[in-house]
Amino acid sequence: MSRIDLENQALDWLVELHSGRVEAGRRREFAQWRAQSPAHESAARSAEALWGALPATRAARRHRLLRPRRLAVVAAAACVAALAVAVALPTPVAGIYADYATRTGERRLVELADGSRVWLNSASALSVDFSASRRSLHLYGGEALFEVARDAQRPFVVHAGDGEVTAVGTRFDVDSRGPGVQVAVTEGVVRVEAGGQPAVRLAAGERLAYQAAPGPVQPLDLDSASAWQRGKLIFNQRPLGEVLAELERYLPGRILLTDEVLRRHKVSGVFDLDDPDALLQTLQRLQPVRVTRLPWLVVVRPVSS
């Protein structure tokens, strides 16, 4: 039996033993299981260390909210409701007002009445309001790539966060996942306004972030920009913590990195968004990490642990 198989068995044991529904003698059976070999004992210790690293397990054990069969369910007990909303839509508001939305891991092409096209990334929501004088869109959450049909008489305006992005005929990306909004232009020119500050002109190959006001204009890596629209994620010397945060957008549940040193480890590679399992396998092949995939939880830890 492989080390991974043993660790998964150990995780199953821990879930059962902490579920509040332990039958008489099961703790003794677990002790016998772990005593079978040094490999069994190592798997048990590794699972116990992982259990202790999960912040939600104490609350789950204390309140006995669920009857879990897997560690992931217990670890997520304190945030099951939030995860359910996140899988469906980025925010409750989006569910009320959005004309188009995607679930976690889903990407969608929307063709608008004016000939413009919009690619919605994972867990995103968008409303569209066209009139004779204006094309107005609202990105409630997530990310969208806009390919705008030229119409000088009707500005194309995307509202996101506390600002707006205006274009006539161009191709640009708006990402509203974080505390601020990221705008990246791959073709043409857009105007970014936020916080009542003077508008900033953003040309192809440039990007900026805004929150209360537009930030500085920075160069854009055109090779990796909007790669998600082509079903790829491209990283060039990005910290592992940032890479996992990006990958988490496309997987149900959460990703837990148990080692802070690994968080700063640099990652380069191309990942295929259409195969979530391959995403994790590629990460494990390229980096000194071990990946454990469970329902609603992916655990990433050092190879040596």
N, C-alpha and C positions, 0 to 999 in steps of 0.2 A: 504494500500500500504506500502511495506517495506521501510526502510530507504535507502537501496541500490537503489531501484527503483526510489525514489525521487531524490537521488543524480544524477542518470543517466539522469533523466529528466532535472535537473538543468544544467548539463553539456551540454545537447543538446541546452538548451536556450542560454548559453554563446557562444557556437559555432555560432549559428545563429546571435546573436546580434553583434558579432565581425567579421562577414564574409564580411561586406561591401555591403550586399544585403538585408538589413533589410526593410521590408515593413512598411508603415506608421501604427502606432498604436501597433506594436509588443512590443516595450519597455513598453508601458502601460500594455499590456497583461501579460508581465513577472512580472511586479510589482504586478498585481492582483494575479498571480499564487503564488508568494512567500508569499502573505498576507493571503493565505487560512488557514494556521495553523502554530503554532510554529515549527512543523516538516518541513514544506515547507521552512520556513525562515532559519532554521538550515541547510537544504540541500543546499540552495542558498549560504549561507555564506561559507560552506565547499567547494563548487564548485569554488567560487571566490578565496578562498585561494589557492586552487590547481592551478587555472589558473595563479595566480601571481607567483607560484613557478616554472612554466615551462619557461625555458630560451628562447625558440624559439617563444613563442607566441607574444612577442612585435614585433619582426621582421615580423612575419606572418601578424599581424594586420596592420603594417605600410606599407608593400609592396603589400598586397592583392594578394599574388601569387596564391592562390588556392580558390576554392569554397567549403570549407569543410562542411561536415555534422556531423562530430564527432570531439571532442576535440583532439583525437590522430592525426588526419590528420593535423590540424593546428599546433600542437606542433612539428610535424616532418617536417614541410614545408621546413625549412632551410636545411634539410639533406635527402630529398627524394631520390635524385640521389645516394647518398652514400649507403642508405639502399637497394636500388634496386640492386646494385652491390653486397652488402654483402649477400643478400638472394641467389644470384646465385652462386658466387664463392668468396673465401677469398680475392683475389687480381685480377686485370686485367691480370697480368702476368700469373697467374694460368690458366686463360681461354685460353691462347695461347698455353702453353706448357704442361699442365697436361694431363696425360693419364686417370686418374680417379679423380672424384671430387664428393663432396656431397653438398647439399643445407642445409640451416638452418633447424635444427631439424632432418635431415636425417643421418642415420648411414649405412655403407656399408661394406660387406666382399668382399675382392678381393683375388682370388686364383692365385698365380703367376706360371709361367712356370716351375720353379724349385721345386715346391711343397711348397714353403713358403706361408704364409697367412698374409694378412694385413687387419685390421679393421680400416676404416676411420671414424673419429668422425664427428660431425656436422660442416658444412662450412669448409671443408678441401680439399686439392688438392695435388696430387702426380703424379710424372712421374717415369717411370721405364726404365732402359737401361741395359740389360744383354748382356755380351759378353762371350767368351770362358775363360777369365781369371778374370772377375770381375762382380759383381752384384751391380749396382749403382742405387740408387733411390734418388729423390729430393722431399722433403716435402716443398711445396711453402707456405703453410699456414694451420692453424688448428692443428689437432692432429691425430696421427696414432699409433696403436698398432701392433707391428711386431712379428710374430711367424716364426722364420727362420729355414728353412731346412738345415741340416748340409752338408757342402761342403767345406772341408779344402782347396781345390785348388782355390776356388773363394770366396774371402771375400765379405761379404754383407755390403755395406756402404750406410748409409742414410745421405744425405746432408740437413741441415736445418739451416737457419740463417747464421752465420759466422763460422760454424763448421761442424763437421761430426762425426757420430757414427758408429763404425765398429764392426761386430759380425760374428761368424762362425756358431754356432747353439745355439740359445737362444730366449728369449721372453722379449721384452722391449717396452717401450712407449716413444714417442717423441712428445712434445707439444710445438708448435712454435707460440702460440697466442700472448704472451706478448712481451715486448721489448727484452727479452732473450728467450732462449730455455731450456725447462725442459726435462731431461732424467731420466727415472725410469726403473729399471731392476727387473723383477719378476722371471726370470729363467736364469741361465747361467751367462756369463760375456760379457761385451762390453768394447770397448776402445773409449774414448771421446777426440777429438782434436778440439781446437779452438784458434784463434788468434795467431797461431805460437808458442804457449806454449807447454811444454811437455805434452804428452798424459796422461790421467787419466784412471785408470782401475776401472770399476764399476761392482760390483758383485750383485747377487740376494739379494733383500732386501735393496738396496741402490739407492740413487738418487742424482742428482746435477743439477745446472743451469749454463748455460754459455752464455756469450755475447761476450765481447772482449777476455775473457779468461775463462777457466773452474773455477767454484766456488768450495767451499768445499763440500766434500761428506757428505751426511746426511742420516739418517735411513729412510726407506720407510714403510708406513703403508700398509702392503700387503692386509689387509681386504678391504680397500677402493680403492687401486690402480687398475686402469683400470676397475672399476665397471661399467663405462659407456658402455663397450663392452658387458656386460650382461644386459644392459638396465636399470641400476640403478645409482643413485648418492648417496653416503654415506658421511655424514658430522658428525664429532665428535668435538663439541665445537668450531665450526668455526664462525667467525664474520659474521653477517647477510649481511654486505656489500660484503664480498667475496662470500657468498652463492648466492646472487642475480646476481653477475657478472658471476658465473658459470651457473646459470639457464638461463641467457640471451642468452647463446650460442644456446639454443634449442628452442627459441621462436622467431617468426618474430618480428622485431622492437626493441624497447628499454624497459628497466625497469627503472622507476624513483622512488627512495626512497626519501621521502620528509623530513625526520627527521635524523639529524646527530647523535643524541644519539642512535637511533635504529641501526645505521650502525655498532656499536660496540657490539650489543647484540649477545650473543653466541647461536648457533643453533646446534642441534643434530637431526638426522633423516635420513630416507631412502626414496628417491624419485624415482618414476617410470617414466622413460624417454618416455615411449610409450604413455603416457596420459598427454599432456601438461596442460590441465585444472585441472587434479588431482594434478599436481605439485603445482599449486597456491592454491588449496583448502587445501592441506596438510600443506603448509606454513602458511596459515591463521589459521588453527586449532592448530598448534603447537606454534605459536608466537603471541604476543599482537599486531597484525597488521590487517589492513583492506586492501583488494586487490580489485582494480577496473581494469577490463580487457576491453580494447578497441582495435580496429584495430591499429596495429603498436605501441601500447603503453600499458604498465602495470604500474599502479601507486600503490605503497606500502606506507602506512602511518600509524601512530599510531591509535589504537582503539579509543583513546580519542578525535581525531581530527574530 
